[in-house]
Amino acid sequence: MLVGSLLAVALVEFCRPRRRREFPALRRRLGNIGIWVLNIVLAAFTFSPPDTFRLQLETALGVAFPSWPIANPWLSFATAFLLLDLLQYAVHRCQHAVPFLWRFHAMHHSDPDVDVTTSVRHHPIEYLLATGFYWVTVLALDIPVAVALIHGLAVFTAAAVTHGNTRLPEWLERLLQPVVITLDLHLVHHSISYDEANANFGAVLSVWDRLFGTYVRLPRTQQERIVFGVRELPRRECLKPSAMLLTPWRIPRAVALD
């Protein structure tokens, strides 16, 4: 399903691209996908299976984690899904607000030609920190693993769609935006403009941005003028895997402390 969602969006991009690319696509795409594969391998060697990891955490901390308190399956699913999506929103806001975390998250934003492969372009340290925090929360609260997996698949699929170099019909955007993060909403978040990049943090649901005042919607005419990237990083350099991995040390200190 993961690879299928990437391939489906890539096919739509090939048939009906939204934007003309600034740089050749092949090298950038291979770099993005290569780092994704590296992240998967690192995570596989870093994290134990959920049942084992929970016991290890309890032993290391000397505490007994509580059991998930909701027995009704539908209420349990809805509550856990909303909680995990709020967690994703909070982590994403921290990745922009905390200078140390932004140094790593900036690699994701530095892609000058946003497309479906941008969705898997994350610095390995960011990937391990975010994944670790997510799973520690799941295990500490005893959130049903099945719900966590379903939410994870929803996040991955939504990311593939909302980074695509394509467009949804305007009527569909208007229909979905009150509830979920759409393609138009997330592309605003990849703007080189500071104010626009610090908006629309939601992973699946847009309700968190509406609740916490970070929701920004631009008309299509302004959408087409968005420039992607991180202002302080040379755009062509951001295509090189070596430069991508060194992003945390290439961000000027003054910018990281803003």
C-alpha positions as CSV (number, residue, x, y, z in Angstrom):
1,M,0.0,0.0,0.0
2,L,2.8,2.4,0.8
3,V,4.6,1.9,-2.5
4,G,1.2,1.8,-4.3
5,S,0.2,5.2,-3.1
6,L,3.5,6.7,-4.3
7,L,3.2,5.0,-7.7
8,A,-0.4,6.1,-8.1
9,V,0.4,9.8,-7.4
10,A,3.5,9.5,-9.6
11,L,1.4,8.3,-12.5
12,V,-1.0,11.2,-12.1
13,E,1.9,13.6,-12.0
14,F,3.3,12.1,-15.2
15,C,0.0,12.4,-17.0
16,R,-1.2,15.7,-15.7
17,P,1.7,17.7,-14.0
18,R,0.6,20.9,-12.2
19,R,3.9,22.8,-12.5
20,R,6.9,22.8,-14.8
21,R,9.9,21.6,-12.9
22,E,12.8,23.9,-12.2
23,F,15.4,21.1,-12.1
24,P,15.7,17.6,-13.7
25,A,13.5,15.2,-11.8
26,L,15.5,11.9,-11.9
27,R,18.4,12.9,-9.7
28,R,16.2,14.6,-7.1
29,R,13.7,11.7,-7.0
30,L,16.4,9.1,-6.6
31,G,18.0,11.1,-3.7
32,N,14.6,11.4,-2.0
33,I,13.7,7.8,-2.3
34,G,17.3,6.7,-1.4
35,I,17.1,8.6,1.9
36,W,13.6,7.0,2.5
37,V,15.1,3.5,2.1
38,L,17.9,4.5,4.5
39,N,15.4,5.7,7.1
40,I,13.4,2.4,6.9
41,V,16.6,0.4,7.4
42,L,17.7,2.5,10.3
43,A,14.3,2.3,12.0
44,A,14.2,-1.5,11.5
45,F,17.5,-1.8,13.4
46,T,16.7,0.8,16.0
47,F,13.2,-0.2,17.2
48,S,12.0,-3.4,18.7
49,P,8.6,-5.0,18.1
50,P,5.8,-3.1,20.0
51,D,5.1,-5.8,22.6
52,T,8.9,-6.2,23.4
53,F,9.5,-2.4,23.3
54,R,6.7,-1.7,25.8
55,L,8.2,-4.2,28.3
56,Q,11.7,-2.7,27.8
57,L,10.4,0.8,28.4
58,E,8.6,-0.3,31.6
59,T,11.7,-2.0,32.9
60,A,14.0,0.9,32.0
61,L,11.7,3.5,33.6
62,G,10.6,1.3,36.5
63,V,6.9,2.0,35.9
64,A,3.9,0.1,34.8
65,F,2.1,1.8,31.9
66,P,-1.7,2.0,32.1
67,S,-4.0,0.0,29.9
68,W,-6.1,1.7,27.2
69,P,-9.3,2.5,29.0
70,I,-11.9,2.5,26.2
71,A,-13.6,-0.8,25.6
72,N,-16.1,0.1,22.9
73,P,-14.3,-0.7,19.6
74,W,-15.8,2.3,17.6
75,L,-15.2,4.8,20.3
76,S,-11.8,3.4,20.9
77,F,-10.9,3.7,17.3
78,A,-12.2,7.3,17.0
79,T,-10.5,8.5,20.2
80,A,-7.2,6.9,19.4
81,F,-7.1,8.1,15.8
82,L,-7.9,11.7,16.9
83,L,-5.3,11.5,19.6
84,L,-2.6,10.3,17.2
85,D,-3.5,12.9,14.6
86,L,-3.3,15.7,17.3
87,L,0.1,14.3,18.3
88,Q,1.3,14.5,14.7
89,Y,0.1,18.1,14.5
90,A,1.9,19.0,17.8
91,V,5.2,17.3,16.7
92,H,5.1,19.1,13.4
93,R,4.6,22.5,15.0
94,C,7.5,21.7,17.3
95,Q,9.7,20.8,14.3
96,H,9.2,24.4,13.1
97,A,9.3,26.2,16.5
98,V,12.2,24.5,18.1
99,P,15.5,25.5,16.5
100,F,17.2,22.1,17.0
101,L,14.4,20.2,15.4
102,W,14.0,22.7,12.6
103,R,17.6,22.1,11.5
104,F,16.7,18.6,10.6
105,H,13.1,19.2,9.4
106,A,14.5,21.9,7.0
107,M,15.7,19.1,4.8
108,H,12.1,18.2,4.0
109,H,11.3,21.8,3.2
110,S,14.4,22.4,1.1
111,D,13.1,20.4,-1.9
112,P,12.8,23.1,-4.7
113,D,10.4,21.0,-6.8
114,V,7.8,19.5,-4.5
115,D,6.3,16.2,-5.8
116,V,5.3,12.8,-4.4
117,T,8.9,11.8,-3.5
118,T,9.1,14.9,-1.2
119,S,6.7,13.1,1.1
120,V,9.4,10.6,2.0
121,R,12.3,13.2,2.1
122,H,13.1,13.3,5.8
123,H,16.5,13.6,7.5
124,P,17.4,10.3,9.2
125,I,17.7,11.9,12.7
126,E,14.3,13.6,12.3
127,Y,12.8,10.3,11.1
128,L,14.2,8.4,14.1
129,L,13.2,11.1,16.7
130,A,9.7,11.5,15.3
131,T,9.1,7.7,14.9
132,G,10.5,7.0,18.4
133,F,8.3,9.7,20.0
134,Y,5.2,8.4,18.1
135,W,5.7,4.8,19.2
136,V,6.7,5.6,22.8
137,T,3.4,7.5,23.1
138,V,1.4,4.6,21.5
139,L,3.0,2.1,23.8
140,A,2.9,4.2,27.0
141,L,-0.8,4.9,26.6
142,D,-1.5,1.4,25.3
143,I,-3.2,2.7,22.2
144,P,-4.3,-0.2,20.1
145,V,-1.5,-1.1,17.7
146,A,-4.0,-1.7,14.9
147,V,-5.3,1.9,15.2
148,A,-1.7,3.2,15.2
149,L,-1.0,1.2,12.0
150,I,-4.2,2.5,10.3
151,H,-3.4,6.0,11.3
152,G,0.2,5.6,10.0
153,L,-1.1,4.4,6.7
154,A,-3.5,7.3,6.5
155,V,-0.7,9.7,7.2
156,F,1.6,8.2,4.6
157,T,-1.2,8.1,1.9
158,A,-2.2,11.7,2.7
159,A,1.4,12.8,2.5
160,A,1.8,11.2,-0.9
161,V,-1.3,12.9,-2.2
162,T,-0.7,16.3,-0.6
163,H,2.9,16.6,-2.0
164,G,1.9,15.6,-5.5
165,N,2.7,17.8,-8.5
166,T,-0.9,17.7,-9.6
167,R,-4.2,19.3,-8.6
168,L,-7.5,18.3,-7.3
169,P,-10.7,19.8,-8.7
170,E,-11.6,23.1,-6.9
171,W,-15.0,21.7,-5.9
172,L,-13.3,18.8,-4.2
173,E,-10.8,21.0,-2.5
174,R,-13.6,23.1,-1.1
175,L,-15.5,20.0,0.0
176,L,-12.5,18.4,1.8
177,Q,-10.7,21.4,3.3
178,P,-13.0,21.9,6.4
179,V,-12.1,18.4,7.5
180,V,-8.8,17.2,6.0
181,I,-5.5,18.6,4.8
182,T,-5.7,18.8,1.0
183,L,-3.1,19.3,-1.7
184,D,-3.7,23.0,-1.9
185,L,-3.5,23.4,1.8
186,H,-0.2,21.5,2.2
187,L,1.5,23.2,-0.7
188,V,1.1,26.5,1.2
189,H,3.1,24.9,4.0
190,H,6.0,24.3,1.6
191,S,6.2,28.0,0.6
192,I,9.5,29.8,0.9
193,S,7.6,32.5,2.8
194,Y,8.0,32.2,6.5
195,D,4.4,33.1,7.3
196,E,3.0,30.6,4.8
197,A,5.4,27.8,5.8
198,N,4.2,28.2,9.4
199,A,0.7,27.2,8.6
200,N,-1.3,24.0,7.8
201,F,0.6,21.6,10.0
202,G,-2.0,18.9,10.1
203,A,-1.1,15.4,8.9
204,V,-4.6,14.1,8.0
205,L,-7.2,16.4,9.6
206,S,-7.3,20.1,9.1
207,V,-9.4,20.6,12.3
208,W,-6.3,21.1,14.4
209,D,-5.1,24.0,12.3
210,R,-8.5,25.6,12.6
211,L,-8.6,25.1,16.3
212,F,-5.1,26.5,17.0
213,G,-5.1,29.3,14.5
214,T,-2.6,28.0,11.9
215,Y,-5.1,27.4,9.1
216,V,-4.3,29.3,5.9
217,R,-6.1,29.0,2.6
218,L,-4.9,30.7,-0.6
219,P,-6.9,31.1,-3.8
220,R,-5.6,29.2,-6.8
221,T,-4.1,32.3,-8.4
222,Q,-1.8,32.7,-5.4
223,Q,-1.2,29.0,-5.2
224,E,0.5,29.0,-8.6
225,R,2.9,31.7,-7.5
226,I,4.2,29.8,-4.5
227,V,8.0,29.2,-4.5
228,F,9.1,26.1,-2.7
229,G,12.2,25.6,-0.6
230,V,14.1,27.2,2.4
231,R,15.2,30.7,1.6
232,E,18.7,30.3,3.3
233,L,19.7,27.2,1.4
234,P,20.9,27.3,-2.3
235,R,18.3,25.6,-4.3
236,R,20.5,23.6,-6.6
237,E,22.6,22.3,-3.7
238,C,19.4,20.8,-2.2
239,L,19.3,18.2,-4.9
240,K,22.5,16.5,-3.8
241,P,22.0,13.7,-1.2
242,S,25.3,14.7,0.6
243,A,24.1,18.3,0.9
244,M,20.6,17.1,2.0
245,L,22.1,15.0,4.8
246,L,24.2,18.0,5.9
247,T,21.2,20.4,6.0
248,P,21.3,20.7,9.8
249,W,24.8,22.1,9.6
250,R,24.2,24.3,6.6
251,I,21.3,26.3,8.2
252,P,22.8,29.6,9.4
253,R,22.8,29.8,13.2
254,A,20.9,33.0,13.2
255,V,18.1,31.5,11.2
256,A,17.9,28.4,13.4
257,L,17.5,30.6,16.4
258,D,14.7,32.8,15.0
